[in-house]
Amino acid sequence: MFDQNFILGCSAIGAGLAVIAGIGPGVGQGIAAGHAAAAVGRNPGAKGDVTSTMLLGQAVAETTGLYGLLIAMLLFFVKPLVG
Amino acid sequence: MNYGILLADDIDFMVHGIFKYNFFGLGEVWITTTHVCLLIVMLILIGFAIAANRCIAKAKDEPTGFQNVVEMIVEMLDGMVDKTMGRAAPKFYNYIGTIFIFILFSNISGLLGLRPPTADYGTTLALGIITFVLIHVNTWTHNKPVDIWKDKCSPLPPWLPIWLPINIISDVAVPISLSLRLFANVLSGTVMMALIYGLLRWIATGWPAALHVYFDLFSGAIQTYVSCMLTMTYISNARGDK
């Protein structure tokens, strides 16, 4: 129905839009790291525990951004919309 | 690939089939680069394990050289499991230690020119499914069925199981998110390095080593730690005791 190049171009635009999902995890991870830095400043003895908790939370927060990345990858390299 | 904008045709980070065979008449199965890289990683790890075993078998009271390294690795892994899982830790030293070393070497194998086996969803989904089975075996062996039912209807009272499907979906999502997280992190590093080498060609000599340190070593180690921590957290939540 549509020209294949048109679909490829739209897929590329969609891939670009999909990785905008990276904004959320970026902000969230920054907030987590900032609070962890504050916590270490208040209680330097708990540095190990604070760091591991922060990494765990950041990894969970990162998931949504990675889903966006996966969608972009699929659109760009697997090309599901090109029939 | 026919993207004119990329200016390069040799950007290569996909899984390649090496040869295919007929799987007992059920269909065609491919042996891919992932299998080969996985085999190389496994051989390295098995060689290391045999060497470590030999070394520990004739261990001395004052450790020297290789024995120091082996003891340090084992103590570090056991300490990590101890800190997270508490009383249940000794049962899981083996599993967590194994997946830690395996994922770590798989992620780092990008440095050796291999395609990291964890950048294939097949590998990480297998790890996720193992964890899923462990979570549910531990749930059913350490809790009474009544408590499990109460937990599955959790925000609402147990005689009103409206929330049950949502909780089941969130249970099923655990292995998927666990495996997708590892897969996407390693894949993004692999894709980034492939794009840099494919697009910049001769400009990309020498300095991408710094990027390798970040994408392969740092990111790989962090993701290893994170997936082991999440596995341990899920399992100790399922056991419910501390």
Contacts between the chains, C-beta under 8 A, distances in Angstrom:
chain1	res1	chain2	res2	distance
A	52	B	225	7.9
A	52	B	229	6.8
A	55	B	222	6.6
A	55	B	225	6.6
A	55	B	226	6.0
A	55	B	229	7.5
A	56	B	226	6.5
A	56	B	229	5.3
A	56	B	230	6.9
A	56	B	233	7.3
A	59	B	181	6.6
A	59	B	222	7.9
A	59	B	223	7.6
A	59	B	226	3.9
A	59	B	229	7.9
A	59	B	230	7.0
A	60	B	230	7.6
A	62	B	181	7.1
A	62	B	185	7.8
A	63	B	177	5.6
A	63	B	180	7.4
A	63	B	181	5.6
A	66	B	180	6.6
A	66	B	181	6.1
A	66	B	184	3.9
A	66	B	185	6.7
A	66	B	188	7.7
A	67	B	180	7.2
A	67	B	184	7.7
A	69	B	184	5.7
A	69	B	188	5.9
A	70	B	180	6.8
A	70	B	184	5.4
A	73	B	187	7.1
A	73	B	191	7.2
A	77	B	14	7.3
